[in-house]
Amino acid sequence: MSTSTLTERYVEEVVRRLPADQRDDIGEELRATIADTVEARAAADPRSAEREVLTEMGDPVRYAARYTGRPLALIGPNHYPV
């Protein structure tokens, strides 16, 4: 399956928040993961399956944070424990 504009937009949003030396590898990995997941669904409409997969993956900013280990909040639980 070739990646669509929707997948490319998602990947670009993720990789632009990563260190430059990691962008290419993670971008390729992410495209492959999305394509494999869409293909595994064997849906009649690949576009709707792609949209479902990207929705399940969640916000690209949060997805990128998994790779960087950076917090998403300026002031959070580390500064104000419960």
Secondary structure, DSSP 8 states (H G I E B T S, - for coil): ----HHHHHHHHHHHTTS-HHHHHHHHHHHHHHHHHHHHHHT-S-HHHHHHHHHHHH--HHHHHHHHH---S-SS-TTTS--
